[in-house]
Amino acid sequence: MAEGLPLTVRDLAVSGERGRTILSLASLDLAPGTALGVEGPSGAGKSTLIYALAGLATRVEGAVTWGRTDLLSLGPEARARFRSERVGLIFQDFLLFDELGAEANAAILASFTPRTGRGAIRGQARDLLDRLGVPRAARTVASYSGGERQRVAVARALAHDPMIVIADEPTAALHRQAADALTDDLLTAVRERGRTLIVASHDERLLARMDRRLRLVDGALAEAA
Amino acid sequence: MDWWRSLPAGGQDTLIVVALLLPSLIVAGLVLSRLTPWPLVRALLWRFRWANGVFVALIAISVGMGIGLIAQERGLRQGTAQAADKFDMIVSAPGSELTMMLAAVFLQPSDVPLLDGEIYNEVTNHPRVDVAAPLGFGDSYEGAPVIGTIADFVTYLSDDRIEGRMWQDPFEAIAGAAAPVDIGDVFVPAHGHGASADPDAHSDEYTVVGRIARTGSPWDRAIMVPIESVWAVHGLADGHAPEDEERLGPPYDAAYFPGTPAIVVRAESLPATYALRSEFSRDSETMAFFPGTVLSNLYRVMGDVRQAMSILTLVTQMLVAASVLLGLFILSRLFRRQLALLRALGAPARFVLAVVWSYAASLLVTGAVLGLALGYGTAAVLSRIVTQRTDILVQASIGWTEIHLVAAFLSATLLLSLIPAWSVLRTPVMSALRS
């Protein structure tokens, strides 16, 4: 079983296209298995922060260290490999391949990870879809409801058994009931394996269930809740 | 080099194709090894199926046009050469070889001076001559030329593939494979050709008694009759002395020989053909020439046109390649978000490259293969039209030149499509994800 990874952030600064600093964070430490909610008004830098923690930000300075991996010192290819092994990502508008079925979407990592792990990813994807109650019909995900689509996205994020799950407004595109159901599913999946979860969200019901909350205003830490 | 020359022609051509495609195959190996981009490529192909369809159609049409033109030009050359195949040598009065060839081989007669009986007899009695056929033009029936000649020539022209029987009477006729008459039909020829033909000038009826197999030349539309009857219908002597009136075919009596515009000569051998040509090339008396040589001179003149056409085709292909490149840039914009997603999920750059490149390759290969088919189809339709109009049997075929052209086009565009694929990788993931 994979070990949880502690997160250490030091002097993180992300600048925008014109060189202006759009996010700065002096220090953040997160124990493995923590669920962290990042909140704040739109444009405060929530997404920027979580993408930076996933190694996806450009024009970034400082240190983002997961366990012994200093993510920002790695090149793009090594960061990508780190994500494909350790990180599961969930997006606001699902970002599924509409022309593929639920299984193919959930097991998409199997198309580029080393051959030996592909069977495990496909099997895990199937299990997750079953547990999340997503119909594994032959039809493409285009016909699925929003809640079902986001659960396919959750299955995709977890199919390679990552210890880090990063979600960008995972409930924003869902109606209340579906949002609550997804919150339950996501937290169950994260808790049972001791995964670290970092969520950027406006959704108070989701944020209320996090272990820690972090509020950003104008690209800087406002208060720790 | 000796090794190369020792290869059979097909082997060389195959190797050229392989050499042309090799760079793309190597790229394919490097880009695709150990990855399975196909489900995603299929998804992208399906998602943008209309744009993709238009793109493939554009490639197919432009490749097809180039291929079709080249194939058609070759078909025309082979067809005309084939049509002239039976006409080793022609002896006529001095003048234009081209005009005489058009008249004798392609049955496009024009007013030409006649050769007299003495010359005809000299040719036909030459020990090295197998067949020497006089030709009598001037009449037609329903647009088909009615041509007077001798039985031996009909036998030679058709390789003795005659359905029915040979004529035995001056007013019996043998139809070409595509002539508008059938065995048993009775017809009265009109004087002249085409619109100016006078249907009432003659009253003598011919009966069709035989039909020859297809020759692939304008002779297929002709109706062949004994030359004696052509002379007789026009009120001329019939080539035989009064006491030999019943005779059909040679020998002819020079004194009663009205003249022939051309003598088609078949010599006993190739060296004999050359010897006969010099023997019957006489200033102000006769000219002897090989229709095959006249045709190849014509092809040489047309060779410049062909070269111009090839360059045009090449330029067109280059323009198409450029627009393919531009199109791929635009198409790859359409799915930059999906590609950014893959990179966010941790796909290596090579995988994203593989997806875009396989997608481009699918469009290019489909377009090129369809283009090859379309080119063949175009050439086939054009060939049928030309064959119908001229009776020169033109057959469309896709030759190695076309395959090499398509292979070169494909290889170049496949390599070039790495550029848009690579440019996709340079878009920042975050901004693409949020777009």
HADDOCK unambig.tbl for C-alpha pairs under 7 A between the chains (distance, minus, plus):
assign (segid A and resid 56 and name CA) (segid B and resid 344 and name CA) 6.87 0.50 0.50
assign (segid A and resid 56 and name CA) (segid B and resid 429 and name CA) 6.78 0.50 0.50
assign (segid A and resid 56 and name CA) (segid B and resid 430 and name CA) 6.62 0.50 0.50
assign (segid A and resid 57 and name CA) (segid B and resid 430 and name CA) 6.72 0.50 0.50
assign (segid A and resid 77 and name CA) (segid B and resid 348 and name CA) 5.99 0.50 0.50
assign (segid A and resid 77 and name CA) (segid B and resid 349 and name CA) 6.93 0.50 0.50
assign (segid A and resid 80 and name CA) (segid B and resid 343 and name CA) 6.79 0.50 0.50
assign (segid A and resid 80 and name CA) (segid B and resid 346 and name CA) 4.04 0.50 0.50
assign (segid A and resid 80 and name CA) (segid B and resid 347 and name CA) 6.17 0.50 0.50
assign (segid A and resid 80 and name CA) (segid B and resid 348 and name CA) 6.21 0.50 0.50
assign (segid A and resid 81 and name CA) (segid B and resid 346 and name CA) 5.64 0.50 0.50
assign (segid A and resid 83 and name CA) (segid B and resid 345 and name CA) 6.36 0.50 0.50
assign (segid A and resid 83 and name CA) (segid B and resid 346 and name CA) 4.95 0.50 0.50
assign (segid A and resid 84 and name CA) (segid B and resid 345 and name CA) 6.02 0.50 0.50
assign (segid A and resid 84 and name CA) (segid B and resid 346 and name CA) 4.31 0.50 0.50
assign (segid A and resid 84 and name CA) (segid B and resid 347 and name CA) 6.87 0.50 0.50
assign (segid A and resid 89 and name CA) (segid B and resid 345 and name CA) 6.66 0.50 0.50
assign (segid A and resid 99 and name CA) (segid B and resid 43 and name CA) 5.12 0.50 0.50
assign (segid A and resid 99 and name CA) (segid B and resid 47 and name CA) 6.74 0.50 0.50
assign (segid A and resid 100 and name CA) (segid B and resid 43 and name CA) 6.52 0.50 0.50
assign (segid A and resid 111 and name CA) (segid B and resid 35 and name CA) 6.24 0.50 0.50
assign (segid A and resid 111 and name CA) (segid B and resid 36 and name CA) 5.04 0.50 0.50
assign (segid A and resid 111 and name CA) (segid B and resid 37 and name CA) 6.30 0.50 0.50
assign (segid A and resid 112 and name CA) (segid B and resid 35 and name CA) 5.55 0.50 0.50
assign (segid A and resid 112 and name CA) (segid B and resid 36 and name CA) 6.72 0.50 0.50
assign (segid A and resid 112 and name CA) (segid B and resid 347 and name CA) 6.16 0.50 0.50
assign (segid A and resid 112 and name CA) (segid B and resid 351 and name CA) 6.42 0.50 0.50
